[in-house]
Amino acid sequence: MPQPTPWLEPFERAMSRDRSNPRVQVATVSPDGLPTLRTVVLRGLLGDGTPWFHTDARSRKVDHLDSERPHLAMLAWFEATQQQFRLTGRGVVHGAGAKEPWGAVRLSAWSRLSPDNRVPFFGPPPGRRYVEPVEPSSLEVPPDSFVVVALEVDEVDWLRLGPPHQRASFRKVGATWLVQQLTP
Ligand SMILES: Cc1cc2nc3c(=O)[nH]c(=O)nc-3n(C[C@H](O)[C@H](O)[C@H](O)COP(=O)(O)O)c2cc1C
C-alpha cells in the first residue's frame, strides 16, 4: 500500500480554513537561469496530493518547463492558520490528448471557466502586443492553448508562525516521504 503523503493533510486543512481556491505564487527558471514568479489560482489537488493550475500553453511559464528545466516551485501562505508551505518539484504540462486522469481534469477545469475567461485562449499568445479579442464561434471545446500544469512535488518546507514557530521538511526519496522537524 502506498505511504500517505504526510504534508497533504495539514495542507488541505489549512486550505479549507482559508479559501477553497488559494492564490499561490509559482516560480520557474528561465533559459538564462533566472527565477521568474507569478500568481496563479491553485485549482485543486489530485488524490495523491498533486497540486495543479491551468494556464495558456503559449505563456512564458510553460515555455520554461522543458525537459532541461522542469523545475517548478509553489508558495502558499494561509493567513487563517498562519502557515506557509513551499512546494518544489517538477512541472508537467497536460494539454489536449493528455492521459487520464489529466484529460478529465483539463476538461472539467474548462467546463468551470466562465465564457469571458475562455475567450483569451482563442486569441493571440499572452504577452504580445494587445489586439481587440475576437469571440470564436464556439467556446465549447478547449483549444490546444488551454493546459493544466501539475506540480509533481518532491520536497515541502512547512512553517507555522507561533509562538512558538514550528518548521518541518518533507522530502520524497523513492516512494517514501522523510519527515524532519527543523529549527525555524
Ligand atoms: C490573483 C491572480 C490570479 C491569477 N491566476 C492565474 C491562473 O490561474 N493561471 C494563469 O495562467 N495566470 C494567472 N494569473 C496571471 C499570472 O499571474 C501571469 O500574469 C500570467 O499567467 C502570465 O505569466 P507568465 O508570463 O509568467 O507565463 C493570475 C494573476 C492574478 C493576479
PDBQT file of the ligand as one rigid body, heavy atoms in Angstrom, charges set to zero:
ROOT
HETATM    1  C1  LIG A 201      -4.997  36.775  -8.460  1.00  0.00    +0.000 C 
HETATM    2  C2  LIG A 201      -4.387  36.278  -9.767  1.00  0.00    +0.000 A 
HETATM    3  C3  LIG A 201      -4.707  35.015 -10.216  1.00  0.00    +0.000 A 
HETATM    4  C4  LIG A 201      -4.143  34.533 -11.410  1.00  0.00    +0.000 A 
HETATM    5  N1  LIG A 201      -4.436  33.266 -11.813  1.00  0.00    +0.000 NA
HETATM    6  C5  LIG A 201      -3.857  32.768 -12.923  1.00  0.00    +0.000 A 
HETATM    7  C6  LIG A 201      -4.059  31.399 -13.308  1.00  0.00    +0.000 A 
HETATM    8  O1  LIG A 201      -4.772  30.621 -12.637  1.00  0.00    +0.000 OA
HETATM    9  N2  LIG A 201      -3.438  30.966 -14.428  1.00  0.00    +0.000 N 
HETATM   10  C7  LIG A 201      -2.621  31.777 -15.176  1.00  0.00    +0.000 A 
HETATM   11  O2  LIG A 201      -2.101  31.312 -16.177  1.00  0.00    +0.000 OA
HETATM   12  N3  LIG A 201      -2.408  33.066 -14.836  1.00  0.00    +0.000 NA
HETATM   13  C8  LIG A 201      -2.996  33.575 -13.723  1.00  0.00    +0.000 A 
HETATM   14  N4  LIG A 201      -2.749  34.870 -13.363  1.00  0.00    +0.000 N 
HETATM   15  C9  LIG A 201      -1.879  35.715 -14.215  1.00  0.00    +0.000 C 
HETATM   16  C10 LIG A 201      -0.401  35.384 -13.945  1.00  0.00    +0.000 C 
HETATM   17  O3  LIG A 201      -0.008  35.931 -12.687  1.00  0.00    +0.000 OA
HETATM   18  C11 LIG A 201       0.537  35.878 -15.041  1.00  0.00    +0.000 C 
HETATM   19  O4  LIG A 201       0.412  37.278 -15.188  1.00  0.00    +0.000 OA
HETATM   20  C12 LIG A 201       0.273  35.209 -16.393  1.00  0.00    +0.000 C 
HETATM   21  O5  LIG A 201      -0.066  33.849 -16.240  1.00  0.00    +0.000 OA
HETATM   22  C13 LIG A 201       1.495  35.323 -17.299  1.00  0.00    +0.000 C 
HETATM   23  O6  LIG A 201       2.599  34.731 -16.651  1.00  0.00    +0.000 OA
HETATM   24  P1  LIG A 201       3.944  34.242 -17.409  1.00  0.00    +0.000 P 
HETATM   25  O7  LIG A 201       4.256  35.307 -18.437  1.00  0.00    +0.000 OA
HETATM   26  O8  LIG A 201       4.985  34.180 -16.358  1.00  0.00    +0.000 OA
HETATM   27  O9  LIG A 201       3.676  32.926 -18.040  1.00  0.00    +0.000 OA
HETATM   28  C14 LIG A 201      -3.276  35.372 -12.175  1.00  0.00    +0.000 A 
HETATM   29  C15 LIG A 201      -2.962  36.632 -11.693  1.00  0.00    +0.000 A 
HETATM   30  C16 LIG A 201      -3.505  37.084 -10.513  1.00  0.00    +0.000 A 
HETATM   31  C17 LIG A 201      -3.126  38.468 -10.037  1.00  0.00    +0.000 C 
ENDROOT
TORSDOF 0
